[in-house]
């Protein structure tokens, strides 16, 4: 299977926007996943039934998966057919393209909240 590349998505400024309690929970789960293993990124998604899935970036000699791709894969492998929202905790100023594409595979309109390592919302990609 050929390797695919996806362009990073620009993260619009949050401008003081507040997250709902459910979306703030996604950021908390993403921060915990990232911190637990010292990963570059952590991510969490919520499916159509309100179930959440959290993951951290995996970089092995034979496998590299972004945190958001892995969280989406966990949701899909558990039977999720739609995502309500996603969150990524990262030091980057952009949203990785592969994770963005994975979310869009299950939801054309789900917000993807991008937060810094301290949990502060950087912005939301819609």
TIMI-2910 file (N, C-alpha, C, CB; in pm, 1 decimal, decimal comma, always signed):
<rs>
+----------+----------+----------+----------+----------+----------+----------+----------+----------+----------+----------+----------+------+
!      n_x !      n_y !      n_z !     ca_x !     ca_y !     ca_z !      c_x !      c_y !      c_z !     cb_x !     cb_y !     cb_z ! resn !
+----------+----------+----------+----------+----------+----------+----------+----------+----------+----------+----------+----------+------+
!    +85,0 !   -116,9 !     +0,0 !     +0,0 !     +0,0 !     +0,0 !    +89,7 !   +123,4 !     +0,0 !    -96,8 !     -0,3 !   +122,2 !  Unk !
!    +70,4 !   +216,4 !    -92,9 !   +156,1 !   +334,3 !    -97,8 !   +129,7 !   +426,1 !    +21,4 !   +134,6 !   +410,3 !   -228,9 !  Unk !
!   +235,1 !   +490,8 !    +67,0 !   +221,3 !   +583,6 !   +178,0 !   +152,7 !   +709,6 !   +128,8 !   +358,7 !   +616,6 !   +240,6 !  Unk !
!    +55,2 !   +756,6 !   +203,0 !    -16,6 !   +877,3 !   +166,8 !    +36,5 !   +993,5 !   +249,7 !   -168,9 !   +859,7 !   +187,4 !  Unk !
!    +35,8 !  +1111,1 !   +191,8 !    +72,9 !  +1229,9 !   +265,8 !    -43,7 !  +1327,2 !   +262,7 !   +201,0 !  +1294,3 !   +207,8 !  Unk !
!    -63,5 !  +1394,7 !   +372,2 !   -172,5 !  +1490,6 !   +386,3 !   -114,9 !  +1621,6 !   +436,6 !   -282,9 !  +1437,4 !   +482,6 !  Unk !
!   -160,8 !  +1730,5 !   +382,2 !   -113,5 !  +1861,8 !   +425,1 !   -169,6 !  +1895,7 !   +562,4 !   -152,9 !  +1970,1 !   +322,8 !  Unk !
!    -88,6 !  +1961,3 !   +642,0 !   -132,8 !  +2005,4 !   +774,4 !   -242,2 !  +2109,7 !   +760,0 !    -14,5 !  +2062,1 !   +856,1 !  Unk !
!   -333,1 !  +2113,1 !   +855,8 !   -442,2 !  +2210,1 !   +854,3 !   -408,4 !  +2326,8 !   +946,4 !   -575,5 !  +2143,8 !   +897,0 !  Unk !
!   -438,8 !  +2446,6 !   +901,0 !   -418,7 !  +2566,0 !   +981,5 !   -521,5 !  +2568,0 !  +1094,3 !   -429,2 !  +2694,2 !   +894,5 !  Unk !
!   -476,2 !  +2604,9 !  +1212,6 !   -564,9 !  +2611,9 !  +1329,1 !   -603,3 !  +2757,4 !  +1351,2 !   -496,7 !  +2551,8 !  +1457,1 !  Unk !
!   -732,5 !  +2792,0 !  +1332,9 !   -774,3 !  +2930,1 !  +1357,7 !   -764,3 !  +2962,8 !  +1505,7 !   -917,8 !  +2953,3 !  +1307,7 !  Unk !
!   -738,4 !  +3086,4 !  +1537,5 !   -723,3 !  +3129,4 !  +1676,4 !   -852,3 !  +3108,2 !  +1755,1 !   -681,8 !  +3276,6 !  +1682,3 !  Unk !
!   -837,5 !  +3067,6 !  +1880,2 !   -952,9 !  +3041,8 !  +1966,0 !  -1021,8 !  +3170,4 !  +2007,3 !   -910,8 !  +2964,3 !  +2089,3 !  Unk !
!   -948,7 !  +3280,0 !  +2016,2 !  -1004,5 !  +3410,5 !  +2054,4 !  -1091,1 !  +3403,0 !  +2180,2 !  -1086,6 !  +3467,0 !  +1939,9 !  Unk !
!  -1043,8 !  +3332,2 !  +2280,1 !  -1114,6 !  +3326,1 !  +2407,9 !  -1235,5 !  +3235,2 !  +2409,7 !  -1157,0 !  +3461,2 !  +2446,3 !  Unk !
!  -1255,8 !  +3157,1 !  +2306,3 !  -1371,2 !  +3066,4 !  +2302,1 !  -1359,1 !  +2961,0 !  +2411,7 !  -1382,8 !  +2998,5 !  +2163,2 !  Unk !
!  -1470,8 !  +2926,4 !  +2470,0 !  -1473,7 !  +2824,1 !  +2575,0 !  -1530,2 !  +2694,9 !  +2517,6 !  -1558,1 !  +2871,4 !  +2697,2 !  Unk !
!  -1478,9 !  +2583,4 !  +2568,3 !  -1528,5 !  +2453,0 !  +2525,8 !  -1644,8 !  +2409,5 !  +2613,1 !  -1416,6 !  +2348,3 !  +2530,3 !  Unk !
!  -1733,0 !  +2327,9 !  +2555,6 !  -1838,4 !  +2265,5 !  +2636,2 !  -1771,4 !  +2168,9 !  +2733,1 !  -1944,6 !  +2191,4 !  +2545,9 !  Unk !
!  -1843,1 !  +2126,3 !  +2833,6 !  -1787,5 !  +2031,8 !  +2931,7 !  -1744,6 !  +1902,2 !  +2864,0 !  -1890,6 !  +2001,6 !  +3042,4 !  Unk !
!  -1822,5 !  +1854,9 !  +2768,4 !  -1789,0 !  +1730,3 !  +2698,9 !  -1662,8 !  +1745,0 !  +2614,4 !  -1905,5 !  +1686,2 !  +2610,7 !  Unk !
!  -1646,6 !  +1859,9 !  +2549,3 !  -1527,3 !  +1881,2 !  +2467,7 !  -1405,0 !  +1906,5 !  +2555,7 !  -1548,7 !  +1998,9 !  +2371,3 !  Unk !
!  -1423,1 !  +1971,8 !  +2669,7 !  -1313,0 !  +1991,2 !  +2764,6 !  -1264,4 !  +1856,3 !  +2816,6 !  -1357,3 !  +2081,7 !  +2882,4 !  Unk !
!  -1356,9 !  +1761,7 !  +2832,3 !  -1318,8 !  +1626,4 !  +2875,1 !  -1227,3 !  +1562,0 !  +2770,8 !  -1444,9 !  +1538,3 !  +2898,0 !  Unk !
!  -1254,7 !  +1585,3 !  +2642,7 !  -1168,3 !  +1530,6 !  +2537,1 !  -1026,4 !  +1585,9 !  +2548,9 !  -1226,2 !  +1563,0 !  +2397,5 !  Unk !
!  -1014,4 !  +1715,0 !  +2577,1 !   -881,9 !  +1775,4 !  +2593,5 !   -810,6 !  +1712,7 !  +2713,2 !   -893,4 !  +1929,3 !  +2611,6 !  Unk !
!   -883,1 !  +1692,0 !  +2822,4 !   -824,2 !  +1629,6 !  +2941,9 !   -775,3 !  +1488,3 !  +2910,9 !   -926,7 !  +1625,9 !  +3057,2 !  Unk !
!   -855,6 !  +1410,6 !  +2839,5 !   -814,9 !  +1274,8 !  +2802,6 !   -692,6 !  +1276,5 !  +2710,6 !   -931,1 !  +1201,2 !  +2734,1 !  Unk !
!   -690,3 !  +1369,0 !  +2617,0 !   -577,1 !  +1380,2 !  +2524,9 !   -449,6 !  +1418,7 !  +2599,9 !   -607,3 !  +1483,7 !  +2414,9 !  Unk !
!   -461,8 !  +1512,4 !  +2692,6 !   -344,5 !  +1552,7 !  +2774,1 !   -292,5 !  +1435,1 !  +2854,4 !   -380,6 !  +1669,5 !  +2869,6 !  Unk !
!   -381,5 !  +1358,0 !  +2913,0 !   -341,2 !  +1242,2 !  +2994,0 !   -270,5 !  +1137,3 !  +2909,6 !   -463,1 !  +1179,9 !  +3062,4 !  Unk !
!   -323,0 !  +1110,4 !  +2791,3 !   -260,9 !  +1011,3 !  +2702,7 !   -121,4 !  +1055,1 !  +2662,1 !   -347,1 !   +988,7 !  +2577,9 !  Unk !
!   -106,8 !  +1180,9 !  +2630,4 !    +23,5 !  +1235,3 !  +2589,5 !   +123,1 !  +1226,6 !  +2704,5 !     +9,2 !  +1381,9 !  +2542,2 !  Unk !
!    +80,8 !  +1269,5 !  +2822,1 !   +170,2 !  +1272,7 !  +2937,7 !   +209,2 !  +1133,1 !  +2985,4 !   +104,9 !  +1348,6 !  +3051,1 !  Unk !
!   +115,7 !  +1040,3 !  +2976,7 !   +140,1 !   +904,3 !  +3027,5 !   +262,7 !   +840,6 !  +2965,6 !    +19,8 !   +816,3 !  +3001,6 !  Unk !
!   +284,0 !   +862,4 !  +2836,3 !   +396,6 !   +798,3 !  +2767,7 !   +499,6 !   +898,2 !  +2715,9 !   +345,6 !   +714,9 !  +2652,7 !  Unk !
!   +479,3 !  +1025,6 !  +2745,7 !   +572,7 !  +1126,6 !  +2698,0 !   +571,5 !  +1142,2 !  +2547,9 !   +710,4 !  +1093,4 !  +2742,9 !  Unk !
!   +455,2 !  +1126,9 !  +2487,8 !   +441,8 !  +1132,3 !  +2342,1 !   +441,3 !  +1276,2 !  +2290,9 !   +314,0 !  +1061,1 !  +2298,2 !  Unk !
!   +464,4 !  +1288,6 !  +2162,4 !   +461,4 !  +1418,6 !  +2096,2 !   +320,4 !  +1477,4 !  +2101,4 !   +509,4 !  +1406,2 !  +1950,0 !  Unk !
!   +220,4 !  +1393,2 !  +2079,3 !    +81,2 !  +1437,4 !  +2079,9 !     -6,5 !  +1337,2 !  +2152,3 !    +30,6 !  +1458,2 !  +1937,4 !  Unk !
!   -117,6 !  +1387,9 !  +2202,6 !   -224,0 !  +1304,3 !  +2256,5 !   -352,8 !  +1346,8 !  +2188,9 !   -234,3 !  +1316,3 !  +2412,9 !  Unk !
!   -447,4 !  +1255,8 !  +2177,0 !   -574,3 !  +1288,4 !  +2111,6 !   -687,0 !  +1209,1 !  +2175,3 !   -567,3 !  +1259,6 !  +1960,1 !  Unk !
!   -807,6 !  +1259,0 !  +2157,3 !   -926,5 !  +1188,4 !  +2202,9 !  -1041,4 !  +1222,7 !  +2108,7 !   -961,6 !  +1225,5 !  +2350,7 !  Unk !
!  -1130,7 !  +1126,9 !  +2090,0 !  -1249,5 !  +1148,3 !  +2006,8 !  -1372,2 !  +1098,1 !  +2082,2 !  -1235,7 !  +1075,8 !  +1868,7 !  Unk !
!  -1488,6 !  +1153,7 !  +2044,8 !  -1616,4 !  +1109,1 !  +2101,1 !  -1703,8 !  +1063,4 !  +1985,7 !  -1686,6 !  +1223,0 !  +2184,1 !  Unk !
!  -1759,9 !   +942,6 !  +1998,4 !  -1841,8 !   +889,3 !  +1889,1 !  -1988,6 !   +925,3 !  +1904,3 !  -1827,1 !   +738,7 !  +1881,6 !  Unk !
!  -2070,1 !   +874,6 !  +1814,2 !  -2212,4 !   +906,7 !  +1809,0 !  -2289,0 !   +861,9 !  +1932,9 !  -2273,6 !   +844,3 !  +1687,6 !  Unk !
!  -2233,2 !   +769,4 !  +2008,8 !  -2298,9 !   +721,1 !  +2130,3 !  -2242,1 !   +784,4 !  +2256,7 !  -2286,4 !   +570,9 !  +2139,1 !  Unk !
!  -2149,2 !   +879,4 !  +2241,1 !  -2089,1 !   +946,0 !  +2355,1 !  -1969,0 !   +873,1 !  +2414,2 !  -2191,2 !   +964,3 !  +2460,0 !  Unk !
!  -1929,3 !   +761,8 !  +2350,7 !  -1810,9 !   +689,9 !  +2398,8 !  -1686,5 !   +766,7 !  +2357,6 !  -1806,6 !   +544,3 !  +2343,1 !  Unk !
!  -1584,7 !   +763,6 !  +2443,9 !  -1460,9 !   +834,0 !  +2413,9 !  -1345,4 !   +736,3 !  +2397,1 !  -1429,2 !   +934,9 !  +2523,8 !  Unk !
!  -1250,0 !   +777,4 !  +2313,7 !  -1131,6 !   +698,1 !  +2284,6 !  -1012,6 !   +793,1 !  +2287,8 !  -1143,2 !   +624,0 !  +2146,0 !  Unk !
!   -909,0 !   +756,1 !  +2359,3 !   -791,1 !   +841,1 !  +2371,0 !   -668,2 !   +763,6 !  +2328,1 !   -774,6 !   +893,4 !  +2515,1 !  Unk !
!   -570,2 !   +836,0 !  +2273,7 !   -448,4 !   +771,7 !  +2224,8 !   -333,8 !   +870,9 !  +2224,6 !   -469,4 !   +714,0 !  +2083,7 !  Unk !
!   -213,8 !   +817,2 !  +2211,2 !    -92,9 !   +897,7 !  +2198,9 !    -21,8 !   +858,0 !  +2070,4 !     +0,4 !   +879,5 !  +2322,8 !  Unk !
!    +62,0 !   +945,4 !  +2021,6 !   +141,1 !   +916,8 !  +1903,1 !   +224,4 !   +791,1 !  +1925,4 !   +231,5 !  +1036,4 !  +1867,8 !  Unk !
!   +231,3 !   +706,5 !  +1822,6 !   +313,3 !   +585,7 !  +1827,6 !   +418,0 !   +595,6 !  +1717,7 !   +226,1 !   +456,2 !  +1811,3 !  Unk !
!   +543,8 !   +581,7 !  +1757,1 !   +653,0 !   +582,6 !  +1660,0 !   +743,5 !   +464,2 !  +1690,0 !   +732,9 !   +717,4 !  +1664,5 !  Unk !
!   +729,4 !   +360,5 !  +1608,6 !   +810,3 !   +239,5 !  +1619,4 !   +887,8 !   +222,2 !  +1489,6 !   +721,7 !   +114,0 !  +1649,3 !  Unk !
!   +990,1 !   +137,8 !  +1490,0 !  +1064,1 !   +116,6 !  +1364,6 !   +975,2 !    +73,0 !  +1247,4 !  +1171,6 !    +12,8 !  +1386,6 !  Unk !
!   +870,4 !     -3,3 !  +1276,2 !   +786,2 !    -54,0 !  +1167,9 !   +647,4 !     +9,9 !  +1162,7 !   +771,5 !   -202,3 !  +1181,6 !  Unk !
!   +620,5 !   +107,1 !  +1249,9 !   +486,5 !   +165,1 !  +1255,9 !   +492,3 !   +307,2 !  +1309,2 !   +394,2 !    +79,5 !  +1343,4 !  Unk !
!   +428,6 !   +397,5 !  +1237,8 !   +414,4 !   +535,3 !  +1284,6 !   +269,1 !   +576,2 !  +1266,4 !   +510,8 !   +632,7 !  +1207,8 !  Unk !
!   +204,4 !   +614,7 !  +1376,8 !    +63,3 !   +652,5 !  +1374,0 !    +47,0 !   +777,9 !  +1459,7 !    -29,0 !   +535,5 !  +1425,5 !  Unk !
!    -22,7 !   +877,4 !  +1406,6 !    -47,2 !   +996,4 !  +1487,0 !   -149,5 !   +964,4 !  +1595,0 !    -95,7 !  +1113,7 !  +1398,7 !  Unk !
!   -149,9 !  +1045,4 !  +1698,0 !   -243,7 !  +1025,2 !  +1808,5 !   -388,4 !  +1029,8 !  +1758,5 !   -221,7 !  +1131,7 !  +1917,9 !  Unk !
!   -417,7 !  +1125,6 !  +1672,4 !   -554,6 !  +1139,4 !  +1622,6 !   -593,9 !  +1022,6 !  +1532,8 !   -570,0 !  +1270,5 !  +1546,4 !  Unk !
!   -502,3 !   +976,7 !  +1448,5 !   -531,1 !   +858,5 !  +1367,0 !   -562,3 !   +738,8 !  +1456,2 !   -412,3 !   +826,3 !  +1273,8 !  Unk !
!   -484,5 !   +720,7 !  +1560,7 !   -503,5 !   +605,5 !  +1648,9 !   -634,4 !   +614,9 !  +1726,6 !   -386,6 !   +593,6 !  +1746,0 !  Unk !
!   -669,8 !   +732,2 !  +1773,2 !   -797,4 !   +748,9 !  +1843,8 !   -914,9 !   +719,0 !  +1750,4 !   -809,5 !   +892,3 !  +1900,6 !  Unk !
!   -906,1 !   +767,0 !  +1625,8 !  -1011,4 !   +738,4 !  +1526,9 !  -1015,9 !   +588,9 !  +1497,5 !   -987,6 !   +818,5 !  +1395,7 !  Unk !
!   -899,7 !   +525,4 !  +1483,8 !   -895,5 !   +381,7 !  +1456,8 !   -957,8 !   +302,2 !  +1571,3 !   -751,0 !   +336,1 !  +1433,8 !  Unk !
!   -931,8 !   +343,1 !  +1694,4 !   -993,8 !   +274,8 !  +1808,4 !  -1146,2 !   +287,4 !  +1802,3 !   -940,7 !   +332,6 !  +1941,5 !  Unk !
!  -1193,3 !   +407,6 !  +1771,7 !  -1337,5 !   +428,3 !  +1762,1 !  -1397,3 !   +342,0 !  +1651,2 !  -1368,8 !   +576,6 !  +1736,9 !  Unk !
!  -1335,0 !   +343,6 !  +1534,6 !  -1385,6 !   +265,3 !  +1421,4 !  -1383,1 !   +116,5 !  +1451,3 !  -1303,9 !   +294,2 !  +1295,8 !  Unk !
!  -1276,5 !    +69,9 !  +1515,9 !  -1267,5 !    -73,6 !  +1545,0 !  -1363,1 !   -116,1 !  +1655,8 !  -1125,3 !   -110,1 !  +1583,6 !  Unk !
!  -1420,1 !    -17,8 !  +1725,7 !  -1520,2 !    -47,5 !  +1828,3 !  -1662,2 !    -31,7 !  +1774,7 !  -1500,0 !    +43,2 !  +1949,4 !  Unk !
!  -1673,3 !     -1,4 !  +1644,8 !  -1805,0 !     +6,3 !  +1582,7 !  -1858,8 !   +146,3 !  +1561,7 !  -1900,5 !    -68,3 !  +1663,8 !  Unk !
!  -1781,5 !   +248,2 !  +1593,5 !  -1828,8 !   +384,9 !  +1570,9 !  -1844,7 !   +410,2 !  +1422,0 !  -1731,9 !   +487,9 !  +1632,8 !  Unk !
!  -1953,6 !   +474,6 !  +1387,0 !  -1978,6 !   +509,5 !  +1247,6 !  -1976,1 !   +659,6 !  +1225,6 !  -2111,5 !   +453,5 !  +1202,8 !  Unk !
!  -1972,1 !   +734,4 !  +1335,3 !  -1971,0 !   +881,3 !  +1327,1 !  -1900,1 !   +937,1 !  +1450,1 !  -2116,7 !   +938,6 !  +1316,3 !  Unk !
!  -1829,1 !  +1047,0 !  +1431,3 !  -1765,5 !  +1116,7 !  +1541,9 !  -1838,0 !  +1248,2 !  +1566,9 !  -1615,5 !  +1141,1 !  +1513,0 !  Unk !
!  -1854,0 !  +1282,0 !  +1694,9 !  -1915,0 !  +1409,9 !  +1732,4 !  -1810,8 !  +1519,5 !  +1746,6 !  -1992,6 !  +1395,5 !  +1862,6 !  Unk !
!  -1691,6 !  +1483,2 !  +1799,6 !  -1587,1 !  +1582,7 !  +1822,5 !  -1454,8 !  +1512,0 !  +1845,0 !  -1621,8 !  +1673,5 !  +1943,2 !  Unk !
!  -1347,6 !  +1590,0 !  +1831,1 !  -1213,0 !  +1538,2 !  +1854,5 !  -1129,2 !  +1647,3 !  +1919,8 !  -1147,2 !  +1489,6 !  +1721,5 !  Unk !
!  -1021,7 !  +1605,7 !  +1985,9 !   -927,2 !  +1701,1 !  +2044,8 !   -786,5 !  +1646,4 !  +2029,9 !   -960,0 !  +1728,2 !  +2194,7 !  Unk !
!   -692,1 !  +1736,4 !  +2007,0 !   -550,7 !  +1701,7 !  +1997,8 !   -474,0 !  +1795,6 !  +2088,9 !   -498,4 !  +1710,3 !  +1850,2 !  Unk !
!   -383,2 !  +1739,9 !  +2166,6 !   -293,1 !  +1820,2 !  +2248,7 !   -155,2 !  +1807,8 !  +2186,0 !   -293,0 !  +1773,6 !  +2400,3 !  Unk !
!    -97,5 !  +1922,1 !  +2151,7 !    +27,3 !  +1923,8 !  +2076,9 !   +105,1 !  +2052,2 !  +2103,9 !     -0,1 !  +1908,9 !  +1927,3 !  Unk !
!   +232,5 !  +2049,3 !  +2072,0 !   +313,3 !  +2171,0 !  +2075,7 !   +315,5 !  +2238,2 !  +1939,0 !   +456,5 !  +2139,3 !  +2121,5 !  Unk !
!   +262,4 !  +2171,5 !  +1837,7 !   +261,6 !  +2225,1 !  +1701,3 !   +156,1 !  +2335,2 !  +1687,4 !   +234,9 !  +2112,1 !  +1599,0 !  Unk !
!   +175,0 !  +2420,3 !  +1588,5 !    +78,8 !  +2527,3 !  +1563,7 !    -20,6 !  +2490,2 !  +1454,2 !   +151,5 !  +2655,0 !  +1526,2 !  Unk !
!     -4,9 !  +2369,1 !  +1399,1 !    -96,7 !  +2321,1 !  +1296,4 !   -150,1 !  +2183,9 !  +1336,1 !    -26,6 !  +2314,9 !  +1158,2 !  Unk !
!   -257,1 !  +2144,1 !  +1272,6 !   -315,8 !  +2011,6 !  +1292,6 !   -258,3 !  +1919,2 !  +1186,2 !   -473,2 !  +2016,0 !  +1285,3 !  Unk !
!   -203,9 !  +1805,0 !  +1228,8 !   -143,8 !  +1715,1 !  +1129,8 !   -249,3 !  +1669,2 !  +1028,9 !    -79,0 !  +1592,8 !  +1199,4 !  Unk !
!   -208,5 !  +1663,6 !   +904,1 !   -301,3 !  +1632,3 !   +795,8 !   -358,5 !  +1492,7 !   +800,8 !   -234,1 !  +1651,2 !   +666,3 !  Unk !
!   -277,9 !  +1394,7 !   +843,9 !   -326,2 !  +1256,6 !   +848,0 !   -435,5 !  +1239,2 !   +953,1 !   -210,3 !  +1160,6 !   +876,6 !  Unk !
!   -417,4 !  +1300,0 !  +1068,5 !   -520,6 !  +1292,3 !  +1172,5 !   -647,6 !  +1364,1 !  +1130,6 !   -469,0 !  +1351,3 !  +1303,0 !  Unk !
!   -629,9 !  +1480,6 !  +1069,1 !   -744,7 !  +1556,4 !  +1018,4 !   -824,0 !  +1472,6 !   +918,8 !   -698,3 !  +1687,9 !   +952,4 !  Unk !
!   -753,6 !  +1407,8 !   +826,8 !   -819,9 !  +1323,5 !   +726,2 !   -892,6 !  +1206,3 !   +791,3 !   -717,4 !  +1271,2 !   +624,3 !  Unk !
!   -832,1 !  +1147,3 !   +895,2 !   -895,9 !  +1033,7 !   +962,8 !  -1028,1 !  +1075,2 !  +1027,3 !   -801,6 !   +974,9 !  +1069,3 !  Unk !
!  -1029,5 !  +1191,5 !  +1092,2 !  -1154,8 !  +1240,3 !  +1152,1 !  -1257,3 !  +1263,6 !  +1043,4 !  -1131,5 !  +1370,7 !  +1232,7 !  Unk !
!  -1216,7 !  +1323,7 !   +932,8 !  -1311,1 !  +1353,6 !   +824,9 !  -1365,2 !  +1226,9 !   +758,2 !  -1244,1 !  +1441,7 !   +720,4 !  Unk !
!  -1296,2 !  +1116,2 !   +771,6 !  -1349,8 !   +989,6 !   +721,0 !  -1478,6 !   +950,9 !   +792,9 !  -1246,3 !   +878,1 !   +736,4 !  Unk !
!  -1490,8 !   +989,1 !   +919,9 !  -1609,9 !   +954,3 !   +998,4 !  -1701,0 !  +1072,6 !  +1027,3 !  -1568,4 !   +892,0 !  +1128,1 !  Unk !
!  -1656,0 !  +1193,6 !   +997,7 !  -1740,5 !  +1310,2 !  +1026,2 !  -1692,5 !  +1429,7 !   +945,7 !  -1740,0 !  +1343,5 !  +1177,4 !  Unk !
!  -1774,9 !  +1472,6 !   +852,9 !  -1737,6 !  +1586,9 !   +769,7 !  -1740,1 !  +1717,8 !   +847,1 !  -1830,1 !  +1596,6 !   +650,5 !  Unk !
!  -1813,9 !  +1721,2 !   +957,4 !  -1833,7 !  +1848,2 !  +1026,9 !  -1796,9 !  +1847,3 !  +1174,8 !  -1974,6 !  +1888,9 !  +1013,5 !  Unk !
!  -1736,1 !  +1742,7 !  +1224,7 !  -1700,9 !  +1737,5 !  +1367,2 !  -1590,9 !  +1838,5 !  +1397,6 !  -1655,6 !  +1594,9 !  +1407,7 !  Unk !
!  -1606,4 !  +1916,0 !  +1503,6 !  -1499,0 !  +2008,2 !  +1540,9 !  -1377,6 !  +1931,2 !  +1591,6 !  -1547,7 !  +2107,5 !  +1648,2 !  Unk !
!  -1259,8 !  +1979,4 !  +1554,3 !  -1134,4 !  +1922,5 !  +1604,5 !  -1067,0 !  +2033,3 !  +1685,5 !  -1040,4 !  +1869,6 !  +1485,9 !  Unk !
!  -1068,7 !  +2019,8 !  +1817,1 !  -1011,3 !  +2119,2 !  +1906,3 !   -861,8 !  +2091,1 !  +1921,0 !  -1082,6 !  +2118,1 !  +2044,9 !  Unk !
!   -782,1 !  +2192,9 !  +1904,8 !   -637,3 !  +2180,4 !  +1918,5 !   -595,5 !  +2260,6 !  +2040,6 !   -562,4 !  +2229,6 !  +1789,4 !  Unk !
!   -527,5 !  +2192,9 !  +2132,7 !   -485,3 !  +2257,2 !  +2257,6 !   -335,7 !  +2240,1 !  +2277,7 !   -562,1 !  +2199,0 !  +2377,9 !  Unk !
!   -278,0 !  +2329,7 !  +2353,1 !   -137,8 !  +2319,7 !  +2389,0 !   -119,6 !  +2220,8 !  +2502,8 !    -81,9 !  +2456,7 !  +2427,6 !  Unk !
!     +4,4 !  +2188,5 !  +2535,8 !    +32,7 !  +2092,0 !  +2643,1 !    -29,3 !  +2129,1 !  +2778,4 !   +181,6 !  +2078,1 !  +2659,7 !  Unk !
!    -52,6 !  +2258,8 !  +2801,6 !   -114,4 !  +2302,3 !  +2926,9 !   -266,1 !  +2292,2 !  +2924,1 !    -74,3 !  +2444,4 !  +2957,4 !  Unk !
!   -322,3 !  +2249,6 !  +2810,6 !   -467,1 !  +2234,8 !  +2797,4 !   -537,7 !  +2356,8 !  +2744,4 !   -525,2 !  +2199,7 !  +2927,7 !  Unk !
!   -464,5 !  +2466,4 !  +2724,3 !   -526,6 !  +2588,2 !  +2671,8 !   -563,0 !  +2569,4 !  +2525,5 !   -432,5 !  +2709,4 !  +2688,5 !  Unk !
!   -684,9 !  +2604,5 !  +2492,0 !   -733,8 !  +2589,5 !  +2354,8 !   -660,2 !  +2686,2 !  +2261,9 !   -886,8 !  +2614,2 !  +2348,4 !  Unk !
!   -599,7 !  +2630,2 !  +2158,1 !   -532,8 !  +2711,4 !  +2056,5 !   -631,0 !  +2751,5 !  +1948,7 !   -414,4 !  +2635,6 !  +1995,1 !  Unk !
!   -724,9 !  +2661,7 !  +1918,0 !   -824,3 !  +2687,8 !  +1815,9 !   -900,1 !  +2562,5 !  +1779,6 !   -759,6 !  +2746,3 !  +1693,4 !  Unk !
!   -999,2 !  +2577,3 !  +1693,4 !  -1083,1 !  +2465,8 !  +1651,2 !  -1091,1 !  +2463,0 !  +1499,8 !  -1224,1 !  +2475,9 !  +1712,9 !  Unk !
!  -1065,6 !  +2344,6 !  +1444,1 !  -1077,5 !  +2324,5 !  +1300,3 !  -1214,3 !  +2263,4 !  +1274,7 !   -962,2 !  +2233,3 !  +1244,3 !  Unk !
!  -1293,6 !  +2329,2 !  +1194,2 !  -1428,1 !  +2279,6 !  +1162,5 !  -1432,4 !  +2222,0 !  +1023,2 !  -1531,7 !  +2390,9 !  +1176,0 !  Unk !
+----------+----------+----------+----------+----------+----------+----------+----------+----------+----------+----------+----------+------+
</rs>
